[in-house]
Amino acid sequence: MAAMKGLAKALAPRNGEVSQWMVHAGANQRTRPPLDGDETADVCVIGAGLTGLWAAYRILTQRPDAKVVVLEAEHVGYGASGRNDGWLCTTMSANPERLAAFAGPDAVVGFQRLMIESTSRILDILELEGIDADAQRSGHLSVARTQAALGRLKEEREHMVRWGYSPERVRLLDADQTRQRIAVRGAVGGLFDPDTAKVNPALMVLGLAKAVERLGARIFEGSRAIAIRPGRVAVATADHAHARRAATVASRQVLVCTEAYSGGIGGMPARRIVPVNSSIVMTARLDQDQWRRIGWDGAECFSDAAHVFTYAQRTPDGRIAIGGRGKAYRFASGTPGLGAVDRGTITALERRLREYFPALPERLIEHAWCGSIGVTRDWCAFVHYSPATGLGWAGGYAGHGVTSAFVAAHTLADRLCGLDSVYARAPWLGYRPPNWEPEPIRWLGIRGMYKLFAVADRHEETARAAKTSTLARVGSRLAGLG
């Protein structure tokens, strides 16, 4: 029996430890000291993920003499910034119709174009700062495997063009054109956006942290903000659990950039954002013959057009990283710690991957992890900044955070610096999404929504449905998407 358990453990994929990206970079632990005593700053940034680091970077390029302190509860890249699938996608983190009702349709069209332009700006800055994050302009192929899903892609393209995409850039593909790019079994068509890029997220966030420090910021790891009020942040350091140290940062301006990890910070709205979990599995390296047999010759980011969709990229070292929801929500907005994934979710993602690519080899998955994305009740991200109090906050990227974090950080930083820029005028500034329901209604609603979507997917795929399931439409209304 002991031998069997040992064999099972040996065959099991590595699980959690933040992510394969962070493990491979040797950065899934603290390397910087915690805050040691009270501190003063011109700007205190809370969160050393992409939003916080891009905000610090932008502030210091505009105000080089500013004293900027970055507080991180765990370590750089611990949250979604070090766990995501590395897409620099062009999608705005908002429902355009709702944002247009707040700011006007022209502002939303301009905002979408800003999102598209920002993917290029990110790549330019990575090159400027010498950050080798395996960045590549790869495009995004969304694949439909039923006529119902293809109908949704046609509607999506019309929606994209209406709200700022160029009709010449986003293209519908037929079944043959889709399979020529990625030979997904059962593909009936696809939608291709050429402006999406991909990166290694760990190399990107770690490189950005070093760039921020070169500009003069100080990053304190193991330093958790526990309460915020204008001009002051209460901090518990890594040793505070053992009653050793608490501290404060006195700062005229405070930017909260914790996204899905904002719960539990005193002074912040408790139900504005909830953490929704997403899991990723990464395969072993595939050789060129294996890539040829599965039919994925290019570098495109790939997703399917199901309701509970999956998303994937082909990594530069020859792996597939594929993600999906799994157990989407923990009661009372719990976050996933080091990111261990349950066996059922790993099995489901591997099964999905083999549905797409039947020629994949056995003993495929080497590493699994999960993280949390921040979601608002209406799936619209927001940015707040008050000149009177000096407090700013951004979040609710709903899974489109790699590019959204850059844009939100620039909105915060440019407002803080008093700049009249396209970022400072972005229409999500001042938008206030509704609060989520209290527990247990929130848990029941989110779990129920994903159950409906999963049942709708099974029905559509089994019946080869031509129209979207009524259950999915009900789920969309429940979710606040409809």
Beta strands, then each sheet from edge to edge (+ up, - down):
strand 1: 14-15
strand 2: 39-46
strand 3: 68-71
strand 4: 87-88
strand 5: 136-137
strand 6: 140-144
strand 7: 171-174
strand 8: 189-193
strand 9: 197-198
strand 10: 218-220
strand 11: 223-229
strand 12: 232-237
strand 13: 246-256
strand 14: 274-283
strand 15: 301-304
strand 16: 311-314
strand 17: 320-324
strand 18: 365-375
strand 19: 382-386
strand 20: 391-395
sheet 1: 1+ 18+ 14- 17+ 16- 15+ 6+ 8- 7+
sheet 2: 10+ 3+ 2+ 13+ 12- 11+
sheet 3: 10+ 3+ 2+ 13+ 20+ 19-
sheet 4: 4+ 9- 5+
end
